[in-house]
Amino acid sequence: MEEAMNTFETRFEIGGLTLGNRGAAPILIAETACAHDGSADEAMRLVDASVAAGADMVQLQVFRAAEQVPPGHKLRGLLERIALSDDDWSKVFRHAAGGGKEVMAFVYDIPSLDVALANGVVALKLNSADLLNRPLLSACAESGLPIFLGTGASTLEEIAKSLSCISEHGGRKVILMHGVQDFPTALSDARIDRIRLLRETFGLPVGYGDHTDATLPISRIIDLMAIGLGAQVLEKHITMDRSEGKPDHQAALHPDEWKLYAETVRTAASGLSTSAPVELTEADRRYRRFQKKFAVAARTISKGEAVNDDSVRFLRLEEDGEISAIDFAGMGKVIARRDLAPYEVIRNADLCCADQE
């Protein structure tokens, strides 16, 4: 598995978006799912609402009912009713392409993948139901498109097997998507901390798809926890009106709610930084001048005099200091190179080792 993991990219482009910049605002995906309720016109309305709400990408969910459940399954009738035809999907995809946002497809089977590829999507999403679906995994990998891989209710071993399959078939761009798809998902079941686990285990970009109750205030801010844990992608359902009870409505935000959600996430993300060491910012330097304690003369110190704990104090200054208490303790026996007045800042150039005089 380690050899397979070395084949994956960790920073790449999705359409015009860059993924993999730790500390940057996450990519926000509006998940239209099945909120269209079988209407191509409603699907286009959802696309327009997603764009207006500020989504970075719009996700369209494509499936064949016969490829999902057997005849007689409790969901078969609903899936047959709301599944759009290939012609309808082409119409919706063309409309979405003109919206100025990147368009991706959530595909559940090979025929749906063919529809998505024929309509020029920039990325693919796979449900955790297909985490071990080798034919679909291999076909998606061979497309060369980035794959958003659902990992909900899956073991680490299953995820590793899936990644090996994708790698084997040439897939190089994978985003692991955490999310528990109860409708709605109880907060105690969201298990946001798995974002960190996935990042540390596989070393790949990780995203979060929220399915908590959209009527609760927590659904507007739970994603802030996700970005704090390193999520680089956030996926949120959108619906025109929850009260209509269309599919997946329990976890979907209204367009105005989605817009506020996006603004909140991006504002919060502005407080992030990269995980790598960075130079001090001007704000850091102002803070140091205001807050940090450095050495000053506790009294008059004459040139050539030994400088010790009795002749030094460590205070907050209104200028840059140099010598902290820990630094001073590590200097050993030192003497003053020049006269120092009480409360004058002591700098490294003002001191020398006693045996150097």
N, C-alpha and C positions, 0 to 999 in steps of 0.2 A: 504493500500500500504506500509506503514511504516513497518508492520510486515513482508511483503514479502521481502522488501529490506534487512532486517536483516538476511535473509537466504543466501545471496550472499557472495562469497569470494571476497576479493579485492586484494589478492596476491596469485598467483598460477602458476603452471608449464604448459607450452604448449610444449609438446614434451620435448626437452632439454633446453627450454628457460624459464626464469622467468619473469613473468609480475607483475607489481605492485611496482617496486623499483623506487620511485620518485627520480629524479636526475640522474638516469642511462640513457644510450643511449636508444632511442626508438627501438622497434622491427621493422625491415624494411621488408615489404612484397612486392614482385614483383607480380603484378596482370597481369597474361597473358591474362585474359578475352577471347575474341573471335579473338584475333590477329592471331590465327592459321588458320582462314578462312576455317574451315572444314577439315583440313589436320592433321592427327595424327602425321605425320613426322614433320610438322611445329610446332606442339605443343611441341614435344620433343626438337626441336631446341630452342624454347623459354625457356623451362626449363633449358637447358644447359646454355643459355645466362644469365638467371637470377642468376644461381649459380656463373657463372664467374664474374658477375657484383657485387657480394657481398651481395645479399639478404639473410636475416635471414630465410625467409620462402618463398615458392613458392605457389601461389594460382591458382588453376585450376577451371574454371567455367563450371559447369555441368547443363544441362537443357534438357527438352523435349519440342519441339516446341508446341505440342498440349496442353501442360499444361500451356502455357504462353498467347497465344492469340487465338481468334476464327478464323475459316476459313474466308478468305477474308480480314483479317487485313493486313495493309500495310507491317507489319514486318513478316508475316507468311512465305512467300516464302524464305526470307533471313534466318530466324531461322531454317527452315527445311534444307536448303542447308549447313549451317555451323555446325549443331548439330552432334557431334561424336556419334558413336554407343557404346554400352556397351563394346564390345570387344576392340574397339579402345581406350576407356578410360582405360580399364584394362592395355593395353599396355603402355599408357602414364604414368599412375600411377606407374607401375613397374619401368619404366625408371626413373621417378622422385625420387622414393625411393632410387635409387642407386646413387643419386647426392650428398649425404652428407648434404642435407638441409631438414628442416621440410616441409612437404607438407600438405596443407589444401585445402578444397573444398568450393567453392561458389555454393550453391545449391538453386534451384528455385522451387523444387517440390519433392514429396515423392519418386517417382522412382529414381530421381537423388540423393537424400539422400541415398537411398539403395546402389547405385553404389559407392558413396563416402565411406560409412561405410564398404562395402565389400573390399575396397582397402586400408583400414588402415590409413585414414587421421588422423591428430592430432588435427584438429579444423574444425569448420564449419563457414561459412559466410552466412548471410541472407541479401538480398536486402531490402531496406525500403518498396518495393512493398509488401513484406511479413511480415511487422511489425505486422499486425493484422491477419495473416493467422494462425488461431488456430491449425488446423491439423499439419501444418508443424512446427510451434513453439513447439508444444507438443512433436512431434517425435524427433526433434533436442534436446530438453531438456532431454528426456528419454535416449538419447544416452550417456549422461554423459560427452560429449566433451565440451570444451570451445566454446562459441558462440560469433562471431563477429556480432553484431546487427546493421544493417544500419538504420540510423535515419533521413536521408535527407528528406526534405519537410514534416516533421511530427511534430505534436504538442507534448508538454510535456505530455498532458493527454493520447495521443495515445501511447507514449513510456511507460508510467506508466502501461497502460493496458497490453502491450506486456510483460513487466517484471513480472507482476503478473501471467500471463499465464505460463511463463517459470518457475517461482518459484513453481507454483502449480504442475507442472509435473517433479519436481526434478532437474531442472537446477540450478546450483550453480556458474557457471563461465561465466560471460558475460562481453564483452567489447563493449561499445557504440561507434559506428563509425559515425562520422560526415562527411558529404560530399554532395555536390550538383552536381548531375550528368547531367548537360548540357554537350554537347560535341562540343566545349569546354565551360567551365564555365567562365563567365566574372569575373574578380577579384572582382568587386563590389558585386557580388552575392555569393562569397565564404563564407562569414559570419564566418570567422575563430573564432570570439569571442564566438560562440556557444559552443566551446570546454570547456571553463570555465563554462558556464551555465550548461552544462550537468554534469560536475564534481561536481559542487556545489549542483545541484538539486538531483542527484541520488547517489552520493558517490561511483561511480563505475569507473574502468579504462576507459579512453576515447582515441579513436584513430581518425586519420584524413585520408580520402581518397581524394587525390587531382585530380581534373579534369579540371584544367586551361589549356590554350593553350600551348602545349608542345614546340611550336616554339619560345615562348617568354622567355627571361631570367628569368622572375619572377617565372616561373614554376620550376626552379631549386632550388629556395631559399624560396618559400612561406612556405614550411614545417618548416623552422626555426621559423616562427611565431607560428606555431602549437605547437612545442615542448616547446616554451616559455610559452604557455598557459596551458601546462600540458599534451599534447598528449603523450601517452606511446607507441602508434603504429602508423606507417605511411605506407600507402598503395599507391603504384605508378605503373601506367600502364607501360608495356614494349612491344615494338614491334621491329621486325627486321629492318623494313624500313618504315617510315611514308609515303614516297612518293608513296608506293603501294596502299595506301588508304584502307587498310583492316579495319574491324570493330574496333571502339574505338581508331583509330590511332591519333585522334586530341589531346588526352590527354596523349599519350604514348611517352616515351623516348626511343631512340635507346640504345642498350646495352652499348656503350661507354659513353653516356650521363648518363645512370642509374648508372654506376660505379662511375662517378664523383659526381653525386648527393649523393650517399651513403657515399662517403668519406667526402663530405661537411657537411652532417647532423651529422655524427659521430664526426667530429672535433668540430662542434658547440656545440654538446651535452656534450663535455668534460668540457665545462664551466658551466654546471648546478650543482646544489647542491640539497640536500634534503630540503624539506620544514620544517623539524623539527629542533629545536635548536641543534647546534653542538658545540663542543669545538673549540677554536681558533686553526687554523692551524699554522704551522711554518711561512707560508707566511703572515698570519694575524699578527703574533707577530713581524715579520720584519717590516711590515707596521706601526704598533703601535710605534715601537722604532724610526722610521724615521719621523713620521707625528704627533703623538699625543702630546698635550701640558700638562705639569705637573708642579707642584710647585717647585720653586727654591728660595733660599734666594735672596732678592733684594739687600742686604747689609750684613754686619756682624751682626749676631744675637747672643747675649750672653745667656748662660744658665740661665734660670729663667725669661727671658724677654718675654713679651707678643708678640705673633706673630699675626699680623693683615694684612689688605690689603696693608698697606704702606710698610711692610717688606717682601712681597711675590710677585713674578712674576710668570707667567705661560708661559713656553717656550717649544719649540720642543727640544728634547734631543737626545743624541746618546746612551742612555741606557734606561732601563725600569724605568718609573716613577711610582708613586703611587697615588698622590693626585691631582685630577682635580680641576678646579675652583668651580664647583658645590659641590664637596665633601668638599672643604675647607669652603665654605659658610655655610655648614650644621654642622660644628664642634662647632660653638659658640666661646666662649672665650678660647683660648689655649695659653700655654707658651712653651718655648723650654726646652727640657730635657738636651740639650748639646749645646756647641758653634757651630755655623754654619757660614761657610765662604761665601762670596758673590758668587752667582750662584751655590752653592752646592745644590744638590737635597734634598728636604725635604721629609722624609718618615714618615709614621704613627708613627713609634717607636720614632721619634724625638720630638713628641708633646704629651702634656697631657692637660686635662681640667684644667683651672685655679683653680677651687675649690678642685682639687686633690692634690695640692702642699701644 
